[in-house]
């Protein structure tokens, strides 16, 4: 299993920034529900005001030729800890190689408008107004830009009220996008085209009350499939902390061509095959069943991981003298990112579809 060596600050920051997926609780705001026609203000960066608050943009570039990029732009404030950052991971299938670059900067990061993104962190930036955005990366290992053009309307999935003071909100502002990239890495420059996805999360509750298990699976269409038949699928499920009543928090949607086929919270993801890595002792799940049972949209299928491209254990970045004590006192989240396949059957009002598609997955298991 490939391990990516990051410094301690980077590891802690990524865990913070990626711990909440684009989910809404069963306790979502019934007035808003799923909201297509999201305003520019709703899509813009929010204001961090409390001592247990986090906001991040997450985006994927899934390119032809077997290259994928995953970027998180985040700001968190947890008590005395306050950080901005730009992190991008690039994986190249042909070489089974992963490159990780990070930029961290003070809160003076620019965000001058509530109606668009204009975020700069050192030499990296992200800017634009729906439906077009540009991510610029500048690092000795990875330099270039990725352009996203949304072909599906943005939508909000409602506010999750875990308690009176604990609120999370998600905007899927690029449900399905076309991407173009000009990137330089590994001594070469490449032009890429493919699919993209991005969401924007804003949460206000303690990091200690994150759910201990989550699954996210995103199935991208084969570029060889005729455009009118291409389907993108997104599944996310997270455990709700027992302090907020427990249970699971789930959400899925399917997009075809330039519209949403359906959205549902009636999603169940069930582990099928747990594996223990012999070198590290980490336990993880590499096969899950996915079931959506909703009158408007249903899906039955399986995600199977073929390759692990990221593994992250927050305890590894503690000082050596503190690891044993931490392991005795606390359970740790271990984060995995996979490439694999989704196979199954999707049923919508527009018809039934057999799905056999490449997919990415992020999973977190506290152990």
C-alpha positions as CSV (number, residue, x, y, z in Angstrom):
1,X,0.0,0.0,0.0
2,X,1.5,3.3,-1.1
3,X,2.1,5.9,1.7
4,X,2.3,9.6,1.1
5,X,4.7,11.3,3.5
6,X,3.4,14.7,4.6
7,X,4.5,17.0,7.4
8,X,2.5,17.0,10.6
9,X,0.8,20.4,10.0
10,X,-0.2,19.3,6.5
11,X,-1.7,16.1,7.7
12,X,-3.7,17.7,10.5
13,X,-5.0,20.4,8.1
14,X,-6.1,17.9,5.4
15,X,-8.0,15.8,8.0
16,X,-9.7,19.0,9.2
17,X,-10.5,20.1,5.7
18,X,-11.8,16.8,4.3
19,X,-13.5,15.3,7.3
20,X,-17.0,16.6,6.3
21,X,-18.3,15.5,2.9
22,X,-21.1,17.2,1.0
23,X,-23.9,15.7,3.1
24,X,-27.0,16.8,4.8
25,X,-28.6,15.3,7.8
26,X,-32.1,13.7,7.9
27,X,-32.8,16.8,9.9
28,X,-32.4,19.1,6.9
29,X,-34.3,22.3,6.6
30,X,-37.7,21.3,5.2
31,X,-38.2,24.8,3.8
32,X,-35.2,24.6,1.5
33,X,-34.7,20.9,0.9
34,X,-32.9,20.5,-2.4
35,X,-32.6,23.9,-4.0
36,X,-31.9,24.3,-7.6
37,X,-31.4,27.9,-8.7
38,X,-28.8,28.7,-6.0
39,X,-28.0,32.3,-5.8
40,X,-24.4,33.7,-6.3
41,X,-24.3,34.8,-2.7
42,X,-25.0,31.3,-1.5
43,X,-22.2,29.9,-3.6
44,X,-19.7,32.5,-2.4
45,X,-17.3,32.1,0.5
46,X,-19.0,32.6,3.9
47,X,-17.8,34.4,7.0
48,X,-15.9,32.4,9.7
49,X,-17.1,33.8,13.0
50,X,-16.9,31.1,15.7
51,X,-14.2,29.0,17.3
52,X,-15.4,25.8,15.9
53,X,-15.9,26.5,12.3
54,X,-14.6,25.3,8.9
55,X,-15.2,26.0,5.3
56,X,-13.8,24.3,2.2
57,X,-14.1,23.9,-1.5
58,X,-13.5,20.4,-2.9
59,X,-13.0,19.6,-6.6
60,X,-12.0,16.7,-8.7
61,X,-10.6,16.7,-12.2
62,X,-11.0,13.2,-13.8
63,X,-9.1,13.4,-17.0
64,X,-8.7,11.2,-20.1
65,X,-5.4,9.3,-20.2
66,X,-5.6,8.2,-16.6
67,X,-4.8,11.3,-14.6
68,X,-6.9,12.5,-11.7
69,X,-6.6,15.7,-9.5
70,X,-8.1,16.3,-6.1
71,X,-8.0,19.8,-4.7
72,X,-9.1,21.2,-1.3
73,X,-9.2,24.9,-0.6
74,X,-10.0,25.4,3.1
75,X,-10.1,27.7,6.0
76,X,-10.7,26.4,9.5
77,X,-10.8,27.9,13.0
78,X,-10.8,25.5,15.9
79,X,-10.0,27.4,19.1
80,X,-6.4,28.8,18.7
81,X,-5.8,27.0,15.4
82,X,-6.6,29.1,12.4
83,X,-5.4,28.2,8.9
84,X,-5.9,28.8,5.2
85,X,-4.6,26.3,2.7
86,X,-4.6,25.0,-0.9
87,X,-3.8,21.3,-1.3
88,X,-3.8,19.3,-4.6
89,X,-3.1,15.7,-5.2
90,X,-2.4,14.4,-8.7
91,X,-2.4,10.7,-9.5
92,X,-1.0,9.3,-12.8
93,X,-2.3,5.8,-13.6
94,X,0.4,4.8,-16.1
95,X,3.2,5.3,-13.5
96,X,1.2,4.5,-10.4
97,X,2.5,7.8,-9.1
98,X,1.0,10.3,-6.8
99,X,2.2,13.9,-6.4
100,X,1.1,16.1,-3.5
101,X,1.5,19.8,-3.3
102,X,0.4,22.2,-0.6
103,X,0.2,25.9,0.0
104,X,-0.6,27.5,3.4
105,X,-1.1,31.1,4.0
106,X,-2.5,33.6,6.5
107,X,-6.1,34.7,6.6
108,X,-5.4,37.8,4.5
109,X,-6.1,35.5,1.5
110,X,-8.2,37.6,-0.8
111,X,-11.9,37.1,-1.2
112,X,-13.2,40.5,-2.1
113,X,-16.7,39.6,-3.4
114,X,-19.6,37.7,-1.9
115,X,-20.8,36.8,-5.5
116,X,-17.7,35.1,-6.8
117,X,-14.6,33.2,-5.8
118,X,-11.3,35.1,-5.8
119,X,-9.0,33.2,-3.5
120,X,-5.2,33.5,-3.5
121,X,-2.7,31.6,-1.4
122,X,0.9,32.4,-2.3
123,X,1.3,31.7,-6.0
124,X,-1.9,29.5,-6.1
125,X,-5.3,30.9,-6.8
126,X,-8.9,30.0,-7.5
127,X,-11.2,32.4,-9.2
128,X,-14.4,32.7,-11.3
129,X,-18.1,33.1,-11.3
130,X,-20.5,30.3,-12.0
131,X,-20.4,28.4,-14.4
132,X,-16.6,29.0,-15.0
133,X,-13.7,28.7,-12.6
134,X,-9.9,28.5,-12.9
135,X,-7.6,26.8,-10.4
136,X,-3.9,27.8,-10.7
137,X,-1.2,25.6,-9.1
138,X,2.4,26.8,-8.7
139,X,4.8,24.3,-7.1
140,X,8.2,22.8,-8.2
141,X,6.5,19.4,-8.5
142,X,3.2,20.5,-10.1
143,X,2.5,23.7,-12.0
144,X,-0.4,24.8,-14.3
145,X,-4.0,25.5,-14.4
146,X,-7.3,23.6,-14.4
147,X,-10.5,25.2,-15.9
148,X,-13.9,24.0,-14.9
149,X,-17.1,24.7,-16.9
150,X,-20.3,23.5,-15.3
151,X,-22.8,21.9,-17.6
152,X,-25.4,21.1,-14.9
153,X,-27.1,23.7,-12.7
154,X,-25.8,24.2,-9.2
155,X,-28.0,23.1,-6.3
156,X,-28.0,23.3,-2.5
157,X,-28.8,20.3,-0.5
158,X,-30.1,22.2,2.6
159,X,-28.9,23.0,6.0
160,X,-28.2,20.2,8.5
161,X,-29.1,21.1,12.0
162,X,-27.4,18.7,14.3
163,X,-28.2,20.8,17.4
164,X,-29.1,24.4,18.1
165,X,-25.4,25.5,17.7
166,X,-24.2,22.8,15.2
167,X,-25.0,23.5,11.6
168,X,-23.6,22.3,8.3
169,X,-24.5,23.4,4.8
170,X,-23.4,22.2,1.3
171,X,-23.7,23.7,-2.1
172,X,-22.9,21.4,-5.1
173,X,-21.9,24.2,-7.3
174,X,-20.3,22.0,-10.0
175,X,-22.5,18.9,-10.1
176,X,-21.0,17.9,-13.4
177,X,-18.4,20.0,-15.2
178,X,-16.2,19.8,-18.3
179,X,-12.5,20.3,-17.5
180,X,-9.4,21.4,-19.4
181,X,-5.9,21.5,-17.9
182,X,-2.4,22.5,-18.8
183,X,-0.1,20.9,-16.3
184,X,3.7,20.4,-15.9
185,X,5.0,17.6,-13.6
186,X,7.6,14.9,-13.8
187,X,9.6,16.7,-16.4
188,X,6.8,17.0,-18.9
189,X,3.9,19.2,-19.9
190,X,0.5,17.9,-20.8
191,X,-2.8,19.1,-22.0
192,X,-5.8,17.3,-20.6
193,X,-9.6,17.2,-21.0
194,X,-12.2,15.4,-18.9
195,X,-14.9,15.6,-16.3
196,X,-15.1,17.6,-13.1
197,X,-17.0,17.9,-9.9
198,X,-16.9,20.5,-7.0
199,X,-18.8,21.3,-3.8
200,X,-18.6,24.0,-1.2
201,X,-19.1,23.1,2.5
202,X,-19.5,25.3,5.5
203,X,-19.9,23.9,9.0
204,X,-20.0,25.1,12.5
205,X,-19.4,22.5,15.2
206,X,-16.4,21.0,17.1
207,X,-13.9,18.9,15.2
208,X,-14.2,16.4,18.0
209,X,-17.8,15.7,16.9
210,X,-17.0,14.6,13.4
211,X,-18.5,11.2,12.4
212,X,-16.0,8.4,12.7
213,X,-16.9,6.6,9.5
214,X,-17.7,8.0,6.0
215,X,-17.8,6.8,2.5
216,X,-17.9,8.8,-0.8
217,X,-18.1,7.2,-4.2
218,X,-18.1,9.2,-7.5
219,X,-18.5,7.3,-10.8
220,X,-17.4,9.2,-13.9
221,X,-18.6,8.4,-17.4
222,X,-16.3,6.8,-20.0
223,X,-15.2,9.5,-22.5
224,X,-15.9,7.0,-25.3
225,X,-19.5,6.8,-24.4
226,X,-21.7,9.0,-26.6
227,X,-22.3,12.4,-24.9
228,X,-26.1,11.9,-24.7
229,X,-25.6,8.7,-22.8
230,X,-22.9,9.8,-20.3
231,X,-24.0,9.7,-16.6
232,X,-22.2,10.9,-13.5
233,X,-23.1,9.4,-10.1
234,X,-22.3,10.7,-6.6
235,X,-22.9,8.8,-3.4
236,X,-21.9,10.0,0.1
237,X,-22.7,8.6,3.6
238,X,-21.4,9.6,7.0
239,X,-21.9,8.5,10.5
240,X,-23.4,11.1,12.7
241,X,-21.6,11.6,16.1
242,X,-23.4,10.0,19.0
243,X,-23.5,13.4,20.7
244,X,-25.9,14.5,18.0
245,X,-28.1,11.4,18.2
246,X,-26.1,8.9,16.0
247,X,-27.3,7.3,12.9
248,X,-26.2,8.0,9.3
249,X,-26.3,11.0,7.1
250,X,-26.6,10.2,3.3
251,X,-27.0,11.8,0.0
252,X,-26.8,10.9,-3.7
253,X,-27.5,12.4,-7.1
254,X,-27.2,11.4,-10.7
255,X,-26.6,13.7,-13.7
256,X,-27.0,13.0,-17.4
257,X,-26.1,15.4,-20.2
258,X,-26.9,18.8,-18.8
259,X,-29.4,18.0,-16.0
260,X,-29.9,16.2,-12.7
261,X,-31.7,12.9,-13.1
262,X,-32.6,12.7,-9.5
263,X,-31.5,13.5,-5.9
264,X,-32.1,11.3,-2.9
265,X,-31.2,10.9,0.8
266,X,-32.4,7.3,0.9
267,X,-28.9,5.9,0.4
268,X,-27.3,3.0,2.3
269,X,-23.7,2.1,1.8
270,X,-22.7,-1.2,3.4
271,X,-19.2,-2.7,3.7
272,X,-18.7,-6.0,2.0
273,X,-15.0,-6.8,2.4
274,X,-12.7,-5.5,5.1
275,X,-8.9,-5.8,4.6
276,X,-6.0,-5.4,7.1
277,X,-2.9,-4.0,5.5
278,X,0.0,-6.3,6.6
279,X,2.6,-3.5,6.8
280,X,0.7,-0.9,8.7
281,X,-2.1,-2.8,10.4
282,X,-4.7,-0.3,9.1
283,X,-8.1,-1.7,8.5
284,X,-10.1,-0.5,5.5
285,X,-13.0,-1.5,3.3
286,X,-12.4,-2.1,-0.4
287,X,-15.8,-3.2,-1.5
288,X,-19.1,-1.7,-0.6
289,X,-22.7,-2.2,-1.7
290,X,-24.7,0.9,-2.6
291,X,-28.4,1.0,-2.5
292,X,-30.8,3.9,-3.1
293,X,-34.5,3.2,-2.7
294,X,-36.6,6.2,-3.7
295,X,-39.6,6.5,-6.0
296,X,-37.9,9.1,-8.1
297,X,-34.5,7.5,-8.4
298,X,-33.1,4.1,-7.3
299,X,-29.7,2.4,-7.6
300,X,-28.4,-1.0,-6.7
301,X,-24.7,-1.8,-7.2
302,X,-21.2,-2.3,-5.8
303,X,-18.0,-0.2,-5.7
304,X,-14.8,-2.2,-5.8
305,X,-11.4,-0.5,-5.1
306,X,-8.7,-1.5,-7.5
307,X,-5.9,0.8,-6.3
308,X,-5.1,2.8,-3.2
309,X,-3.7,6.2,-4.1
310,X,-3.7,7.9,-0.7
311,X,-3.4,6.8,2.9
312,X,-3.2,9.2,5.8
313,X,-3.0,8.6,9.6
314,X,-3.0,11.8,11.7
315,X,-1.0,10.0,14.5
316,X,2.0,9.5,12.2
317,X,2.7,13.2,12.3
318,X,2.8,13.6,16.0
319,X,6.2,13.7,17.7
320,X,7.6,10.2,18.3
321,X,7.3,10.6,22.1
322,X,3.6,11.5,21.8
323,X,2.4,8.8,19.5
324,X,2.2,6.0,22.0
325,X,0.4,8.1,24.5
326,X,-2.0,9.3,21.8
327,X,-2.7,5.8,20.6
328,X,-3.5,4.8,24.2
329,X,-5.9,7.6,24.9
330,X,-7.5,8.2,21.5
331,X,-8.8,6.5,18.4
332,X,-7.4,7.9,15.2
333,X,-9.0,8.6,11.9
334,X,-7.2,7.0,9.0
335,X,-8.1,8.4,5.6
336,X,-8.0,6.4,2.3
337,X,-8.5,7.4,-1.3
338,X,-9.2,4.8,-4.0
339,X,-9.6,4.3,-7.7
340,X,-12.0,1.6,-8.7
341,X,-15.2,0.7,-10.5
342,X,-18.9,1.0,-9.9
343,X,-21.3,-1.6,-11.3
344,X,-25.0,-1.6,-10.9
345,X,-28.4,-0.6,-12.2
346,X,-29.8,3.0,-12.1
347,X,-33.5,3.5,-12.4
348,X,-35.0,7.0,-13.0
349,X,-38.1,8.5,-14.6
350,X,-36.0,8.8,-17.8
351,X,-35.4,5.1,-17.9
352,X,-33.2,2.3,-16.6
353,X,-29.4,2.3,-17.1
354,X,-26.7,-0.3,-16.6
355,X,-23.7,1.3,-15.0
356,X,-20.1,0.0,-15.4
357,X,-17.9,3.0,-14.8
358,X,-14.5,4.1,-13.3
359,X,-14.9,5.7,-10.0
360,X,-13.0,7.4,-7.2
361,X,-13.7,6.9,-3.5
362,X,-12.8,8.5,-0.2
363,X,-13.3,6.6,3.0
364,X,-12.4,7.3,6.6
365,X,-12.3,4.7,9.4
366,X,-11.5,5.5,13.0
367,X,-9.3,2.8,14.5
